[in-house]
């Protein structure tokens, strides 16, 4: 569905991404991870034409993205940003119906009955149908994020891009959002690329991971292949302990505070001297 070849792009002639190459097949769930500043959000901006590549090409469903208009691209690719629409003075239903704009005909100013049906289906899928008459300002952060996903689904995309959709959410809403993402992928066969900071969430929910380091692809593989102690220590430059999640047999990353490391080191030194 999406092929990225030798992509390089950045801001003000400064390269953030360099020589990026990967493919994502129809129906895959791909996670993008990496330290702050490694280029995760920049990659999504390039795919959605917000950022123009300096080099390379991206082919979506057999057509180069550079040759697609914004409306055509928005009919096939939907984007869920990090920030929610907290300040927008509109109801959930009005907000979700914005996702139908790419499908409007010329001189069409009002939603059709078909648009309304698609929006209702999107709200039902995202679990916010009962909130349709609530204002966005009245919702919790997790509810707004689900509404934002519903708006993206109203675009009827073939590819869904999500940029850290669990940022600033409590663990209950994190699970709810990512359970929805996995359901859309497994049951609706929606192809998804999701940027995540939390390595344990990436381990649990993603089939394949791309690990970025300083604007380049460090490695691509399954969570079991990518989320190992040597790789994490090299890329994130922090000590961790990697175990196996006892419930799902996926990598479980345990952080080790610096104070504990120092205490353990001092203890070992005293033992050696003794």
C-alpha positions as CSV (number, residue, x, y, z in Angstrom):
1,X,0.0,0.0,0.0
2,X,2.8,2.5,0.9
3,X,6.4,2.4,-0.3
4,X,8.9,4.9,0.8
5,X,12.2,5.1,-1.2
6,X,15.3,7.0,-0.2
7,X,13.2,9.7,1.5
8,X,15.1,12.7,3.0
9,X,13.3,15.8,4.3
10,X,13.5,18.4,7.1
11,X,13.0,22.1,7.9
12,X,14.8,25.2,6.6
13,X,17.3,23.1,4.6
14,X,18.1,21.1,7.7
15,X,17.7,17.3,7.2
16,X,15.7,15.6,9.9
17,X,15.1,12.3,8.0
18,X,17.8,10.8,5.8
19,X,17.5,7.9,3.3
20,X,14.4,6.4,4.7
21,X,13.3,3.1,3.0
22,X,10.4,0.9,4.0
23,X,7.2,-0.7,2.8
24,X,3.8,-1.3,4.5
25,X,1.4,-3.8,3.0
26,X,-2.4,-3.7,2.9
27,X,-3.8,-4.5,6.4
28,X,-0.6,-4.1,8.4
29,X,-0.2,-2.3,11.7
30,X,3.2,-0.6,11.8
31,X,4.6,1.2,14.8
32,X,7.2,4.0,14.6
33,X,9.3,4.5,17.7
34,X,12.5,6.4,18.6
35,X,13.9,9.1,20.9
36,X,12.6,12.7,20.8
37,X,13.9,14.4,17.7
38,X,14.5,11.2,15.8
39,X,12.0,12.2,13.0
40,X,8.8,10.3,13.9
41,X,6.3,13.1,13.4
42,X,8.3,14.4,10.5
43,X,7.8,11.1,8.7
44,X,4.0,11.4,9.1
45,X,4.1,15.0,7.8
46,X,6.0,13.9,4.7
47,X,3.4,11.2,4.0
48,X,0.5,13.7,4.3
49,X,2.3,16.3,2.1
50,X,2.5,18.8,5.0
51,X,6.3,18.6,4.5
52,X,7.9,18.4,1.0
53,X,10.7,15.9,0.6
54,X,14.1,17.1,-0.5
55,X,14.9,13.7,-2.0
56,X,13.3,10.4,-2.6
57,X,9.7,9.4,-3.4
58,X,6.6,7.9,-1.7
59,X,4.2,5.7,-3.6
60,X,0.7,5.1,-2.2
61,X,-1.5,2.5,-3.8
62,X,0.5,2.6,-7.0
63,X,0.6,6.4,-7.3
64,X,3.3,8.8,-6.2
65,X,2.1,11.0,-3.4
66,X,3.8,14.0,-5.0
67,X,1.5,13.7,-7.9
68,X,-1.7,13.5,-5.8
69,X,-3.7,16.5,-4.9
70,X,-4.5,17.3,-1.2
71,X,-8.2,16.4,-1.7
72,X,-7.4,13.1,-3.4
73,X,-4.9,12.2,-0.7
74,X,-7.3,13.1,2.1
75,X,-9.9,10.7,0.6
76,X,-7.4,7.9,1.1
77,X,-5.2,8.9,4.0
78,X,-6.4,10.2,7.4
79,X,-4.3,11.7,10.1
80,X,-4.9,11.9,13.9
81,X,-2.6,14.5,15.5
82,X,-1.1,14.5,19.0
83,X,-3.2,17.4,20.2
84,X,-6.9,17.1,20.7
85,X,-9.6,19.6,19.7
86,X,-10.2,20.9,23.2
87,X,-10.9,24.5,22.2
88,X,-13.2,23.9,19.3
89,X,-16.8,25.2,20.0
90,X,-18.7,22.4,18.3
91,X,-20.5,19.2,19.1
92,X,-18.9,15.8,18.5
93,X,-21.2,15.2,15.6
94,X,-20.3,18.5,13.9
95,X,-16.6,17.7,14.5
96,X,-16.8,14.2,13.0
97,X,-18.7,15.5,10.0
98,X,-15.6,17.6,9.1
99,X,-14.1,14.3,8.0
100,X,-16.5,14.3,5.1
101,X,-15.1,17.5,3.6
102,X,-12.7,15.7,1.2
103,X,-15.6,13.8,-0.3
104,X,-17.8,16.8,-1.0
105,X,-18.6,17.6,-4.6
106,X,-18.0,21.0,-6.1
107,X,-20.4,23.7,-4.7
108,X,-21.6,21.2,-2.0
109,X,-21.9,23.2,1.2
110,X,-24.1,20.9,3.3
111,X,-23.8,17.3,4.4
112,X,-25.8,14.7,2.5
113,X,-27.7,11.8,4.1
114,X,-24.9,9.6,3.0
115,X,-22.4,11.8,4.8
116,X,-24.5,11.6,7.9
117,X,-24.6,7.8,7.8
118,X,-20.8,7.6,7.4
119,X,-20.3,9.9,10.3
120,X,-22.7,7.9,12.5
121,X,-20.9,4.7,11.6
122,X,-17.5,6.3,12.4
123,X,-18.8,7.5,15.8
124,X,-20.2,4.1,16.6
125,X,-16.9,2.4,15.7
126,X,-15.0,4.9,17.9
127,X,-17.5,4.5,20.8
128,X,-18.6,8.1,20.9
129,X,-22.0,7.9,19.3
130,X,-23.7,8.5,22.6
131,X,-21.6,11.7,22.9
132,X,-22.7,13.1,19.5
133,X,-24.5,16.1,21.0
134,X,-21.9,17.0,23.6
135,X,-19.5,19.8,23.0
136,X,-15.8,19.0,22.6
137,X,-15.0,21.3,25.5
138,X,-17.1,19.2,27.8
139,X,-15.2,16.0,27.1
140,X,-12.2,14.4,28.8
141,X,-8.9,14.1,26.9
142,X,-9.6,10.4,26.2
143,X,-13.1,11.1,24.8
144,X,-11.8,13.9,22.6
145,X,-9.1,11.6,21.2
146,X,-11.7,9.0,20.4
147,X,-13.8,11.7,18.7
148,X,-10.7,12.7,16.7
149,X,-10.3,9.1,15.5
150,X,-14.0,9.1,14.6
151,X,-13.4,12.2,12.4
152,X,-10.5,10.4,10.7
153,X,-12.7,7.3,10.1
154,X,-15.4,9.5,8.5
155,X,-12.9,10.2,5.8
156,X,-13.2,6.5,4.9
157,X,-9.4,6.2,4.6
158,X,-7.4,3.2,3.3
159,X,-4.5,4.3,5.5
160,X,-4.8,5.7,9.0
161,X,-1.8,7.7,10.5
162,X,-1.7,8.4,14.3
163,X,0.8,10.6,16.0
164,X,1.2,9.6,19.6
165,X,-2.6,9.2,20.2
166,X,-2.1,8.1,23.8
167,X,0.0,11.2,24.9
168,X,-1.4,12.8,28.0
169,X,-4.0,10.1,28.6
170,X,-4.3,7.9,31.7
171,X,-3.7,4.2,31.3
172,X,-7.4,3.4,31.1
173,X,-7.9,5.7,28.1
174,X,-4.5,4.6,26.6
175,X,-5.8,1.0,26.5
176,X,-9.2,2.1,25.2
177,X,-7.7,4.1,22.3
178,X,-5.2,1.4,21.3
179,X,-7.8,-1.4,21.6
180,X,-9.8,0.6,19.1
181,X,-6.8,1.0,16.8
182,X,-6.1,-2.8,16.9
183,X,-9.8,-3.5,16.3
184,X,-9.8,-1.3,13.3
185,X,-6.8,-3.1,12.0
186,X,-7.9,-6.7,12.8
187,X,-11.6,-6.5,12.2
188,X,-11.9,-3.8,9.6
189,X,-8.6,-4.5,7.8
190,X,-7.5,-0.9,8.0
191,X,-3.8,-0.3,7.3
192,X,-2.3,1.8,10.2
193,X,0.9,3.6,11.0
194,X,1.1,4.7,14.6
195,X,3.8,6.8,16.3
196,X,4.3,5.8,19.9
197,X,6.7,6.9,22.7
198,X,5.8,4.1,25.1
199,X,7.8,1.0,24.2
200,X,5.6,-1.3,26.2
201,X,2.5,-0.1,24.3
202,X,4.4,-0.5,21.0
203,X,5.3,-4.0,22.0
204,X,1.8,-5.0,22.9
205,X,-0.1,-3.5,19.9
206,X,2.2,-3.4,16.9
207,X,3.0,-6.2,14.5
208,X,6.1,-4.5,13.1
209,X,8.2,-1.7,14.4
210,X,10.4,0.9,12.7
211,X,13.0,2.3,15.1
212,X,14.4,5.7,14.2
213,X,17.7,7.1,15.5
214,X,18.9,10.6,14.6
215,X,16.8,10.7,11.4
216,X,17.7,7.3,10.1
217,X,16.2,3.9,10.3
218,X,18.1,2.0,12.9
219,X,16.2,-1.3,12.5
220,X,12.9,-2.7,11.3
221,X,11.3,-5.9,12.7
222,X,8.9,-7.5,15.1
223,X,8.8,-6.2,18.7
224,X,10.8,-9.3,19.7
225,X,13.5,-8.4,17.3
226,X,13.6,-4.7,18.0
227,X,12.9,-4.4,21.7
228,X,16.1,-6.0,23.1
229,X,18.4,-4.7,25.8
230,X,21.4,-4.0,23.5
231,X,19.2,-2.1,21.0
232,X,17.3,0.0,23.5
233,X,20.5,0.9,25.4
234,X,22.3,1.9,22.2
235,X,19.4,4.1,20.8
236,X,17.9,5.5,24.0
237,X,21.2,5.6,25.9
238,X,19.6,4.4,29.1
239,X,19.8,1.1,31.0
240,X,16.7,-1.1,31.0
241,X,15.8,-4.6,31.9
242,X,13.9,-6.5,29.2
243,X,11.7,-9.4,30.3
244,X,8.8,-11.3,28.8
245,X,5.2,-10.1,29.4
246,X,3.7,-13.1,31.3
247,X,0.3,-12.6,29.7
248,X,1.0,-12.1,26.0
249,X,4.7,-13.2,25.7
250,X,5.8,-9.9,24.3
251,X,8.9,-7.9,25.4
252,X,8.3,-6.0,28.6
253,X,10.7,-3.1,29.2
254,X,11.5,-2.2,32.8
255,X,13.2,1.1,33.6
256,X,16.0,1.3,36.1
257,X,16.3,4.6,38.0
258,X,19.8,6.1,38.3
259,X,19.7,6.0,42.1
260,X,19.2,2.3,42.1
261,X,22.0,1.8,39.6
262,X,24.4,3.8,41.9
263,X,23.2,1.8,44.9
264,X,23.8,-1.5,43.2
265,X,27.2,-0.3,41.9
266,X,28.3,0.8,45.4
267,X,27.1,-2.5,46.8
268,X,29.1,-4.5,44.3
269,X,32.2,-2.3,45.0
270,X,31.9,-3.0,48.7
271,X,31.5,-6.7,48.0
272,X,34.6,-6.7,45.8
273,X,36.7,-4.9,48.4
274,X,35.6,-7.3,51.0
